[in-house]
């Protein structure tokens, strides 16, 4: 088993355990307030307050990781400690209002933990992002179901569940440290456009980030609008949320595998999930179909979860810290869908019309987004080239030459990326290696990258070790022959 494969398995397990104990902890505090608050308030707490503070935690972590990604493990540890403290207080406290306040603290910390853990996905090759998200989240869903089995579900409602949650937190911290120790995350701050290259700081895709967030918000709002995942049915015992999560895991695994083979097929499955609102609205008065609707909805929202994440993981060049924004957008969409859906429940025809309009809009926006970003890896380079030309007209021969030159640059970049992926060379090491292959000396490279010569020697030592060669000449040979 290769080193990259080991790290992939560990990251999948990390995401699975993190989501597993986050989900079951969430259910635990909901059950503990179910005897005091009304059914309507429980739905509000679970679908609005919970998601709002999770989204806030994700957003805070995103800004922290932008500047302090090299301290990601410290951010994760601190959030874990606070999350465990809040969880203990939420479960052991006797006052329901106090339980709710501590639960809000838990949600905020979980948002930070999710953003920190998901940011690691960008360090892996694109072809495994879907699997990492899908299988990892599926493990978490299954874990929630398994934990709920002992004593017919009474275990997660009791104080004894704290023992399991604390154990989960401890294991997640160890797994996180193991993955983050991978050399791919060293000097990762240089992946952020604008941190070290002043000429490129304006290429940071603010517009693209906003478009991506809005797309996920639209998809989540549409898919959740007709089916509000009423938590009152969960705490009331008429529906097993834990069992529903097992169906959720099916959709996640299928989506992860589809996105590996073809992003297009994964997106098609994602769009097919938008049929859920209509089925929910159509059969909501049929008790026999109630359970089937729960299962179907959970199966089909899996692809949306995977898509929301890989949109950002596939743009690693803009910074690892962006990955959490996919989860942030999902939470915002879920909040909107529950709020709007609750208001329109009294007017079924209006709700059906709104859902249909959003469905059509979601299909159109997704198509246009994917069409525009199909060659997203080359978008920034094309924009820079246009800026360099100053918008001046060029002759046909010049355009042809420019096209050939661009193609050569693209082929060269593909070769570089494949070479670096094969030997697990980090982005910073890639910069050093390419300057070495151009014939630059250590002092010159150090000057160009604004670092010390010792830093360059350190990176070269790692490069030679990873590629299995003794010197620069041998490095040139294996690169040319690649």
Secondary structure, DSSP 8 states (H G I E B T S, - for coil): --HHHHHHHHHHHHHHHHHHHHHHHHHHHHHHHTTTS-HHHHHHIIIIIHHHHHHHHHHHHHHHHHHHGGGHHHHHHHHHHHHHHHHHHHHH-S-HHHHHHHHHHHHHHHHHHHHHHHHGGGGS-GGGHHHHHHHHHHHHHHHHHHHHHGGGGTTTTSTTHHHHHHHHHHHHHHHHHHHHTSGGGTTGGGGSTTSS-GGGGGGS-HHHHHHHHHHHHHHHHHHHHS----HHHHHTTSS-HHHHHHHHHHHHHHHHHHHHH-HHHHHHHHHHGGGHHHHHHHHTT-GGGHHHHHHHHHHHTHHHHHHHHHHHHTTGGG-GGGGGHHHHHHHHHHHHHHHHHHHHTT-HHHHHHHHHHHHHHHHHHHHHHHHHTTTHHHHHHHHHHHHHHTT----HHHHHHHHHHHHHHHHHHHHHHHHHHHTT--HHHHHHHHHHHTT--HHHHHHHHTS-HHHHHHHHHHHHHHHT-SSHHHHHHHHHH-
